Amino acid sequence: MSDDNIWAAPKAASAVFVPGSDLSRLSVAELQTEITNLQAEIVRLQREIDARSGVRAAADALFKPSSS
């Protein structure tokens, strides 16, 4: 006979959260974790946008045609 406990709660999958996916199987704690993770990802994305905007502005200034 196996030592597996058939009554134990299933272990959470280590899957990546997919926006638009079914939320009904997530606990409140898991939902809060996903919110925290998504907020951190938004900050990371905004920093990347800001960095690229700075590079773009510098490139535009460097290659701007002279008005003479």
PDB file with one MODEL, atoms N, CA, C and O in Angstrom:
MODEL        1
ATOM      1  N   MET A   1       0.837  -1.184   0.000  1.00  0.00           N
ATOM      2  CA  MET A   1       0.000   0.000   0.000  1.00  0.00           C
ATOM      3  C   MET A   1       0.878   1.243   0.000  1.00  0.00           C
ATOM      4  O   MET A   1       1.936   1.263   0.629  1.00  0.00           O
ATOM      5  N   SER A   2       0.447   2.253  -0.689  1.00  0.00           N
ATOM      6  CA  SER A   2       1.210   3.484  -0.828  1.00  0.00           C
ATOM      7  C   SER A   2       1.084   4.337   0.433  1.00  0.00           C
ATOM      8  O   SER A   2       0.073   4.285   1.133  1.00  0.00           O
ATOM      9  N   ASP A   3       2.123   5.122   0.710  1.00  0.00           N
ATOM     10  CA  ASP A   3       2.114   6.031   1.852  1.00  0.00           C
ATOM     11  C   ASP A   3       1.448   7.367   1.521  1.00  0.00           C
ATOM     12  O   ASP A   3       1.330   8.228   2.392  1.00  0.00           O
ATOM     13  N   ASP A   4       1.018   7.547   0.288  1.00  0.00           N
ATOM     14  CA  ASP A   4       0.388   8.808  -0.112  1.00  0.00           C
ATOM     15  C   ASP A   4      -0.920   9.007   0.641  1.00  0.00           C
ATOM     16  O   ASP A   4      -1.727   8.085   0.761  1.00  0.00           O
ATOM     17  N   ASN A   5      -1.116  10.192   1.134  1.00  0.00           N
ATOM     18  CA  ASN A   5      -2.352  10.529   1.825  1.00  0.00           C
ATOM     19  C   ASN A   5      -3.352  11.032   0.786  1.00  0.00           C
ATOM     20  O   ASN A   5      -3.207  12.134   0.256  1.00  0.00           O
ATOM     21  N   ILE A   6      -4.358  10.224   0.501  1.00  0.00           N
ATOM     22  CA  ILE A   6      -5.320  10.618  -0.530  1.00  0.00           C
ATOM     23  C   ILE A   6      -6.233  11.744  -0.066  1.00  0.00           C
ATOM     24  O   ILE A   6      -6.933  12.345  -0.881  1.00  0.00           O
ATOM     25  N   TRP A   7      -6.236  12.038   1.225  1.00  0.00           N
ATOM     26  CA  TRP A   7      -7.093  13.092   1.762  1.00  0.00           C
ATOM     27  C   TRP A   7      -6.351  14.418   1.922  1.00  0.00           C
ATOM     28  O   TRP A   7      -6.949  15.426   2.299  1.00  0.00           O
ATOM     29  N   ALA A   8      -5.075  14.416   1.641  1.00  0.00           N
ATOM     30  CA  ALA A   8      -4.299  15.653   1.772  1.00  0.00           C
ATOM     31  C   ALA A   8      -4.727  16.643   0.691  1.00  0.00           C
ATOM     32  O   ALA A   8      -5.102  16.258  -0.415  1.00  0.00           O
ATOM     33  N   ALA A   9      -4.661  17.912   1.035  1.00  0.00           N
ATOM     34  CA  ALA A   9      -5.000  18.948   0.059  1.00  0.00           C
ATOM     35  C   ALA A   9      -3.987  18.910  -1.076  1.00  0.00           C
ATOM     36  O   ALA A   9      -2.797  18.698  -0.843  1.00  0.00           O
ATOM     37  N   PRO A  10      -4.448  19.112  -2.285  1.00  0.00           N
ATOM     38  CA  PRO A  10      -3.506  19.112  -3.403  1.00  0.00           C
ATOM     39  C   PRO A  10      -2.514  20.254  -3.272  1.00  0.00           C
ATOM     40  O   PRO A  10      -2.855  21.336  -2.795  1.00  0.00           O
ATOM     41  N   LYS A  11      -1.294  20.005  -3.694  1.00  0.00           N
ATOM     42  CA  LYS A  11      -0.268  21.040  -3.644  1.00  0.00           C
ATOM     43  C   LYS A  11      -0.540  22.043  -4.750  1.00  0.00           C
ATOM     44  O   LYS A  11      -0.981  21.690  -5.844  1.00  0.00           O
ATOM     45  N   ALA A  12      -0.267  23.296  -4.441  1.00  0.00           N
ATOM     46  CA  ALA A  12      -0.479  24.348  -5.431  1.00  0.00           C
ATOM     47  C   ALA A  12       0.475  24.158  -6.596  1.00  0.00           C
ATOM     48  O   ALA A  12       1.652  23.846  -6.415  1.00  0.00           O
ATOM     49  N   ALA A  13      -0.042  24.348  -7.764  1.00  0.00           N
ATOM     50  CA  ALA A  13       0.796  24.252  -8.957  1.00  0.00           C
ATOM     51  C   ALA A  13       1.732  25.447  -8.998  1.00  0.00           C
ATOM     52  O   ALA A  13       1.375  26.541  -8.561  1.00  0.00           O
ATOM     53  N   SER A  14       2.908  25.238  -9.513  1.00  0.00           N
ATOM     54  CA  SER A  14       3.871  26.331  -9.602  1.00  0.00           C
ATOM     55  C   SER A  14       3.752  27.029 -10.952  1.00  0.00           C
ATOM     56  O   SER A  14       4.739  27.512 -11.506  1.00  0.00           O
ATOM     57  N   ALA A  15       2.536  27.072 -11.466  1.00  0.00           N
ATOM     58  CA  ALA A  15       2.297  27.693 -12.760  1.00  0.00           C
ATOM     59  C   ALA A  15       2.356  29.211 -12.635  1.00  0.00           C
ATOM     60  O   ALA A  15       2.134  29.778 -11.566  1.00  0.00           O
ATOM     61  N   VAL A  16       2.651  29.826 -13.720  1.00  0.00           N
ATOM     62  CA  VAL A  16       2.679  31.280 -13.784  1.00  0.00           C
ATOM     63  C   VAL A  16       1.253  31.781 -13.940  1.00  0.00           C
ATOM     64  O   VAL A  16       0.465  31.212 -14.696  1.00  0.00           O
ATOM     65  N   PHE A  17       0.929  32.832 -13.233  1.00  0.00           N
ATOM     66  CA  PHE A  17      -0.400  33.425 -13.323  1.00  0.00           C
ATOM     67  C   PHE A  17      -0.616  33.968 -14.726  1.00  0.00           C
ATOM     68  O   PHE A  17       0.261  34.616 -15.296  1.00  0.00           O
ATOM     69  N   VAL A  18      -1.784  33.699 -15.271  1.00  0.00           N
ATOM     70  CA  VAL A  18      -2.130  34.182 -16.605  1.00  0.00           C
ATOM     71  C   VAL A  18      -3.299  35.150 -16.470  1.00  0.00           C
ATOM     72  O   VAL A  18      -4.381  34.754 -16.036  1.00  0.00           O
ATOM     73  N   PRO A  19      -3.096  36.423 -16.839  1.00  0.00           N
ATOM     74  CA  PRO A  19      -4.211  37.367 -16.771  1.00  0.00           C
ATOM     75  C   PRO A  19      -5.412  36.849 -17.557  1.00  0.00           C
ATOM     76  O   PRO A  19      -5.268  36.327 -18.662  1.00  0.00           O
ATOM     77  N   GLY A  20      -6.582  37.001 -16.980  1.00  0.00           N
ATOM     78  CA  GLY A  20      -7.801  36.529 -17.614  1.00  0.00           C
ATOM     79  C   GLY A  20      -8.147  35.089 -17.286  1.00  0.00           C
ATOM     80  O   GLY A  20      -9.189  34.585 -17.705  1.00  0.00           O
ATOM     81  N   SER A  21      -7.271  34.422 -16.532  1.00  0.00           N
ATOM     82  CA  SER A  21      -7.526  33.023 -16.188  1.00  0.00           C
ATOM     83  C   SER A  21      -8.575  32.913 -15.079  1.00  0.00           C
ATOM     84  O   SER A  21      -8.914  33.903 -14.430  1.00  0.00           O
ATOM     85  N   ASP A  22      -9.075  31.714 -14.877  1.00  0.00           N
ATOM     86  CA  ASP A  22     -10.089  31.435 -13.858  1.00  0.00           C
ATOM     87  C   ASP A  22      -9.500  31.672 -12.470  1.00  0.00           C
ATOM     88  O   ASP A  22      -8.478  31.083 -12.118  1.00  0.00           O
ATOM     89  N   LEU A  23     -10.132  32.519 -11.696  1.00  0.00           N
ATOM     90  CA  LEU A  23      -9.643  32.855 -10.357  1.00  0.00           C
ATOM     91  C   LEU A  23     -10.320  32.049  -9.259  1.00  0.00           C
ATOM     92  O   LEU A  23      -9.921  32.129  -8.097  1.00  0.00           O
ATOM     93  N   SER A  24     -11.325  31.282  -9.610  1.00  0.00           N
ATOM     94  CA  SER A  24     -12.135  30.603  -8.603  1.00  0.00           C
ATOM     95  C   SER A  24     -11.356  29.566  -7.799  1.00  0.00           C
ATOM     96  O   SER A  24     -11.761  29.224  -6.688  1.00  0.00           O
ATOM     97  N   ARG A  25     -10.268  29.068  -8.328  1.00  0.00           N
ATOM     98  CA  ARG A  25      -9.506  28.039  -7.614  1.00  0.00           C
ATOM     99  C   ARG A  25      -8.414  28.616  -6.721  1.00  0.00           C
ATOM    100  O   ARG A  25      -7.741  27.874  -6.005  1.00  0.00           O
ATOM    101  N   LEU A  26      -8.234  29.926  -6.757  1.00  0.00           N
ATOM    102  CA  LEU A  26      -7.196  30.552  -5.943  1.00  0.00           C
ATOM    103  C   LEU A  26      -7.767  30.999  -4.600  1.00  0.00           C
ATOM    104  O   LEU A  26      -8.900  31.473  -4.518  1.00  0.00           O
ATOM    105  N   SER A  27      -6.967  30.839  -3.557  1.00  0.00           N
ATOM    106  CA  SER A  27      -7.373  31.303  -2.228  1.00  0.00           C
ATOM    107  C   SER A  27      -7.179  32.813  -2.147  1.00  0.00           C
ATOM    108  O   SER A  27      -6.567  33.418  -3.028  1.00  0.00           O
ATOM    109  N   VAL A  28      -7.700  33.411  -1.093  1.00  0.00           N
ATOM    110  CA  VAL A  28      -7.519  34.846  -0.883  1.00  0.00           C
ATOM    111  C   VAL A  28      -6.032  35.164  -0.770  1.00  0.00           C
ATOM    112  O   VAL A  28      -5.570  36.156  -1.334  1.00  0.00           O
ATOM    113  N   ALA A  29      -5.287  34.349  -0.059  1.00  0.00           N
ATOM    114  CA  ALA A  29      -3.843  34.573   0.084  1.00  0.00           C
ATOM    115  C   ALA A  29      -3.145  34.496  -1.270  1.00  0.00           C
ATOM    116  O   ALA A  29      -2.255  35.295  -1.560  1.00  0.00           O
ATOM    117  N   GLU A  30      -3.549  33.536  -2.096  1.00  0.00           N
ATOM    118  CA  GLU A  30      -2.949  33.409  -3.429  1.00  0.00           C
ATOM    119  C   GLU A  30      -3.305  34.610  -4.300  1.00  0.00           C
ATOM    120  O   GLU A  30      -2.472  35.093  -5.068  1.00  0.00           O
ATOM    121  N   LEU A  31      -4.535  35.090  -4.181  1.00  0.00           N
ATOM    122  CA  LEU A  31      -4.937  36.278  -4.935  1.00  0.00           C
ATOM    123  C   LEU A  31      -4.126  37.497  -4.497  1.00  0.00           C
ATOM    124  O   LEU A  31      -3.693  38.293  -5.330  1.00  0.00           O
ATOM    125  N   GLN A  32      -3.922  37.638  -3.185  1.00  0.00           N
ATOM    126  CA  GLN A  32      -3.122  38.753  -2.679  1.00  0.00           C
ATOM    127  C   GLN A  32      -1.679  38.652  -3.166  1.00  0.00           C
ATOM    128  O   GLN A  32      -1.061  39.661  -3.505  1.00  0.00           O
ATOM    129  N   THR A  33      -1.151  37.445  -3.199  1.00  0.00           N
ATOM    130  CA  THR A  33       0.206  37.233  -3.707  1.00  0.00           C
ATOM    131  C   THR A  33       0.286  37.628  -5.174  1.00  0.00           C
ATOM    132  O   THR A  33       1.249  38.269  -5.596  1.00  0.00           O
ATOM    133  N   GLU A  34      -0.712  37.251  -5.945  1.00  0.00           N
ATOM    134  CA  GLU A  34      -0.725  37.605  -7.369  1.00  0.00           C
ATOM    135  C   GLU A  34      -0.801  39.115  -7.557  1.00  0.00           C
ATOM    136  O   GLU A  34      -0.144  39.658  -8.445  1.00  0.00           O
ATOM    137  N   ILE A  35      -1.589  39.798  -6.736  1.00  0.00           N
ATOM    138  CA  ILE A  35      -1.665  41.259  -6.813  1.00  0.00           C
ATOM    139  C   ILE A  35      -0.299  41.865  -6.533  1.00  0.00           C
ATOM    140  O   ILE A  35       0.148  42.752  -7.260  1.00  0.00           O
ATOM    141  N   THR A  36       0.364  41.395  -5.490  1.00  0.00           N
ATOM    142  CA  THR A  36       1.695  41.889  -5.153  1.00  0.00           C
ATOM    143  C   THR A  36       2.669  41.646  -6.294  1.00  0.00           C
ATOM    144  O   THR A  36       3.445  42.530  -6.654  1.00  0.00           O
ATOM    145  N   ASN A  37       2.628  40.448  -6.861  1.00  0.00           N
ATOM    146  CA  ASN A  37       3.521  40.116  -7.977  1.00  0.00           C
ATOM    147  C   ASN A  37       3.240  40.993  -9.196  1.00  0.00           C
ATOM    148  O   ASN A  37       4.167  41.465  -9.854  1.00  0.00           O
ATOM    149  N   LEU A  38       1.964  41.207  -9.492  1.00  0.00           N
ATOM    150  CA  LEU A  38       1.609  42.031 -10.648  1.00  0.00           C
ATOM    151  C   LEU A  38       1.989  43.498 -10.431  1.00  0.00           C
ATOM    152  O   LEU A  38       2.418  44.170 -11.368  1.00  0.00           O
ATOM    153  N   GLN A  39       1.834  43.994  -9.204  1.00  0.00           N
ATOM    154  CA  GLN A  39       2.242  45.370  -8.917  1.00  0.00           C
ATOM    155  C   GLN A  39       3.753  45.531  -9.092  1.00  0.00           C
ATOM    156  O   GLN A  39       4.214  46.540  -9.626  1.00  0.00           O
ATOM    157  N   ALA A  40       4.515  44.545  -8.646  1.00  0.00           N
ATOM    158  CA  ALA A  40       5.968  44.579  -8.823  1.00  0.00           C
ATOM    159  C   ALA A  40       6.319  44.535 -10.307  1.00  0.00           C
ATOM    160  O   ALA A  40       7.257  45.203 -10.744  1.00  0.00           O
ATOM    161  N   GLU A  41       5.580  43.760 -11.073  1.00  0.00           N
ATOM    162  CA  GLU A  41       5.830  43.670 -12.508  1.00  0.00           C
ATOM    163  C   GLU A  41       5.499  44.988 -13.202  1.00  0.00           C
ATOM    164  O   GLU A  41       6.201  45.389 -14.130  1.00  0.00           O
ATOM    165  N   ILE A  42       4.445  45.661 -12.766  1.00  0.00           N
ATOM    166  CA  ILE A  42       4.104  46.970 -13.326  1.00  0.00           C
ATOM    167  C   ILE A  42       5.235  47.959 -13.076  1.00  0.00           C
ATOM    168  O   ILE A  42       5.604  48.718 -13.972  1.00  0.00           O
ATOM    169  N   VAL A  43       5.782  47.957 -11.875  1.00  0.00           N
ATOM    170  CA  VAL A  43       6.906  48.843 -11.546  1.00  0.00           C
ATOM    171  C   VAL A  43       8.096  48.525 -12.447  1.00  0.00           C
ATOM    172  O   VAL A  43       8.741  49.436 -12.967  1.00  0.00           O
ATOM    173  N   ARG A  44       8.387  47.249 -12.634  1.00  0.00           N
ATOM    174  CA  ARG A  44       9.507  46.838 -13.488  1.00  0.00           C
ATOM    175  C   ARG A  44       9.292  47.291 -14.932  1.00  0.00           C
ATOM    176  O   ARG A  44      10.219  47.781 -15.578  1.00  0.00           O
ATOM    177  N   LEU A  45       8.079  47.127 -15.431  1.00  0.00           N
ATOM    178  CA  LEU A  45       7.766  47.547 -16.795  1.00  0.00           C
ATOM    179  C   LEU A  45       7.866  49.063 -16.943  1.00  0.00           C
ATOM    180  O   LEU A  45       8.372  49.557 -17.950  1.00  0.00           O
ATOM    181  N   GLN A  46       7.387  49.799 -15.943  1.00  0.00           N
ATOM    182  CA  GLN A  46       7.456  51.259 -16.005  1.00  0.00           C
ATOM    183  C   GLN A  46       8.902  51.738 -15.998  1.00  0.00           C
ATOM    184  O   GLN A  46       9.243  52.688 -16.703  1.00  0.00           O
ATOM    185  N   ARG A  47       9.751  51.093 -15.213  1.00  0.00           N
ATOM    186  CA  ARG A  47      11.178  51.456 -15.200  1.00  0.00           C
ATOM    187  C   ARG A  47      11.809  51.215 -16.565  1.00  0.00           C
ATOM    188  O   ARG A  47      12.630  52.012 -17.018  1.00  0.00           O
ATOM    189  N   GLU A  48      11.435  50.135 -17.215  1.00  0.00           N
ATOM    190  CA  GLU A  48      11.964  49.842 -18.549  1.00  0.00           C
ATOM    191  C   GLU A  48      11.487  50.887 -19.555  1.00  0.00           C
ATOM    192  O   GLU A  48      12.260  51.333 -20.402  1.00  0.00           O
ATOM    193  N   ILE A  49      10.223  51.274 -19.465  1.00  0.00           N
ATOM    194  CA  ILE A  49       9.701  52.331 -20.344  1.00  0.00           C
ATOM    195  C   ILE A  49      10.458  53.630 -20.105  1.00  0.00           C
ATOM    196  O   ILE A  49      10.851  54.305 -21.057  1.00  0.00           O
ATOM    197  N   ASP A  50      10.662  53.983 -18.844  1.00  0.00           N
ATOM    198  CA  ASP A  50      11.382  55.211 -18.504  1.00  0.00           C
ATOM    199  C   ASP A  50      12.808  55.173 -19.041  1.00  0.00           C
ATOM    200  O   ASP A  50      13.299  56.167 -19.577  1.00  0.00           O
ATOM    201  N   ALA A  51      13.473  54.031 -18.897  1.00  0.00           N
ATOM    202  CA  ALA A  51      14.847  53.895 -19.388  1.00  0.00           C
ATOM    203  C   ALA A  51      14.891  54.042 -20.904  1.00  0.00           C
ATOM    204  O   ALA A  51      15.770  54.713 -21.444  1.00  0.00           O
ATOM    205  N   ARG A  52      13.957  53.425 -21.575  1.00  0.00           N
ATOM    206  CA  ARG A  52      13.929  53.511 -23.039  1.00  0.00           C
ATOM    207  C   ARG A  52      13.564  54.916 -23.503  1.00  0.00           C
ATOM    208  O   ARG A  52      14.066  55.380 -24.527  1.00  0.00           O
ATOM    209  N   SER A  53      12.709  55.583 -22.774  1.00  0.00           N
ATOM    210  CA  SER A  53      12.334  56.951 -23.130  1.00  0.00           C
ATOM    211  C   SER A  53      13.532  57.875 -23.015  1.00  0.00           C
ATOM    212  O   SER A  53      13.712  58.769 -23.843  1.00  0.00           O
ATOM    213  N   GLY A  54      14.352  57.666 -21.995  1.00  0.00           N
ATOM    214  CA  GLY A  54      15.560  58.465 -21.821  1.00  0.00           C
ATOM    215  C   GLY A  54      16.547  58.240 -22.945  1.00  0.00           C
ATOM    216  O   GLY A  54      17.158  59.189 -23.438  1.00  0.00           O
ATOM    217  N   VAL A  55      16.707  57.007 -23.351  1.00  0.00           N
ATOM    218  CA  VAL A  55      17.605  56.675 -24.459  1.00  0.00           C
ATOM    219  C   VAL A  55      17.067  57.290 -25.744  1.00  0.00           C
ATOM    220  O   VAL A  55      17.828  57.841 -26.539  1.00  0.00           O
ATOM    221  N   ARG A  56      15.769  57.198 -25.945  1.00  0.00           N
ATOM    222  CA  ARG A  56      15.146  57.752 -27.156  1.00  0.00           C
ATOM    223  C   ARG A  56      15.334  59.261 -27.209  1.00  0.00           C
ATOM    224  O   ARG A  56      15.665  59.805 -28.262  1.00  0.00           O
ATOM    225  N   ALA A  57      15.128  59.941 -26.090  1.00  0.00           N
ATOM    226  CA  ALA A  57      15.284  61.394 -26.054  1.00  0.00           C
ATOM    227  C   ALA A  57      16.725  61.786 -26.365  1.00  0.00           C
ATOM    228  O   ALA A  57      16.964  62.752 -27.089  1.00  0.00           O
ATOM    229  N   ALA A  58      17.680  61.042 -25.821  1.00  0.00           N
ATOM    230  CA  ALA A  58      19.090  61.322 -26.090  1.00  0.00           C
ATOM    231  C   ALA A  58      19.412  61.097 -27.566  1.00  0.00           C
ATOM    232  O   ALA A  58      20.132  61.890 -28.173  1.00  0.00           O
ATOM    233  N   ALA A  59      18.888  60.030 -28.136  1.00  0.00           N
ATOM    234  CA  ALA A  59      19.122  59.747 -29.553  1.00  0.00           C
ATOM    235  C   ALA A  59      18.475  60.818 -30.428  1.00  0.00           C
ATOM    236  O   ALA A  59      19.074  61.270 -31.403  1.00  0.00           O
ATOM    237  N   ASP A  60      17.271  61.217 -30.087  1.00  0.00           N
ATOM    238  CA  ASP A  60      16.595  62.264 -30.858  1.00  0.00           C
ATOM    239  C   ASP A  60      17.385  63.569 -30.814  1.00  0.00           C
ATOM    240  O   ASP A  60      17.513  64.252 -31.830  1.00  0.00           O
ATOM    241  N   ALA A  61      17.914  63.916 -29.646  1.00  0.00           N
ATOM    242  CA  ALA A  61      18.696  65.142 -29.512  1.00  0.00           C
ATOM    243  C   ALA A  61      19.991  65.049 -30.312  1.00  0.00           C
ATOM    244  O   ALA A  61      20.426  66.037 -30.905  1.00  0.00           O
ATOM    245  N   LEU A  62      20.596  63.892 -30.331  1.00  0.00           N
ATOM    246  CA  LEU A  62      21.862  63.706 -31.042  1.00  0.00           C
ATOM    247  C   LEU A  62      21.665  63.771 -32.554  1.00  0.00           C
ATOM    248  O   LEU A  62      22.490  64.348 -33.263  1.00  0.00           O
ATOM    249  N   PHE A  63      20.604  63.197 -33.036  1.00  0.00           N
ATOM    250  CA  PHE A  63      20.395  63.106 -34.478  1.00  0.00           C
ATOM    251  C   PHE A  63      19.388  64.124 -35.018  1.00  0.00           C
ATOM    252  O   PHE A  63      18.960  64.029 -36.168  1.00  0.00           O
ATOM    253  N   LYS A  64      19.020  65.082 -34.196  1.00  0.00           N
ATOM    254  CA  LYS A  64      18.064  66.102 -34.628  1.00  0.00           C
ATOM    255  C   LYS A  64      18.706  66.937 -35.734  1.00  0.00           C
ATOM    256  O   LYS A  64      19.824  67.425 -35.575  1.00  0.00           O
ATOM    257  N   PRO A  65      18.004  67.101 -36.850  1.00  0.00           N
ATOM    258  CA  PRO A  65      18.576  67.910 -37.938  1.00  0.00           C
ATOM    259  C   PRO A  65      18.763  69.359 -37.486  1.00  0.00           C
ATOM    260  O   PRO A  65      17.933  69.915 -36.767  1.00  0.00           O
ATOM    261  N   SER A  66      19.853  69.946 -37.917  1.00  0.00           N
ATOM    262  CA  SER A  66      20.096  71.343 -37.545  1.00  0.00           C
ATOM    263  C   SER A  66      19.141  72.235 -38.319  1.00  0.00           C
ATOM    264  O   SER A  66      18.770  71.924 -39.451  1.00  0.00           O
ATOM    265  N   SER A  67      18.749  73.329 -37.715  1.00  0.00           N
ATOM    266  CA  SER A  67      17.785  74.234 -38.337  1.00  0.00           C
ATOM    267  C   SER A  67      18.467  75.270 -39.223  1.00  0.00           C
ATOM    268  O   SER A  67      17.789  76.159 -39.737  1.00  0.00           O
ATOM    269  N   SER A  68      19.774  75.192 -39.421  1.00  0.00           N
ATOM    270  CA  SER A  68      20.501  76.167 -40.235  1.00  0.00           C
ATOM    271  C   SER A  68      20.346  75.893 -41.693  1.00  0.00           C
ATOM    272  O   SER A  68      20.895  76.621 -42.520  1.00  0.00           O
TER     273      SER A  68
ENDMDL
END
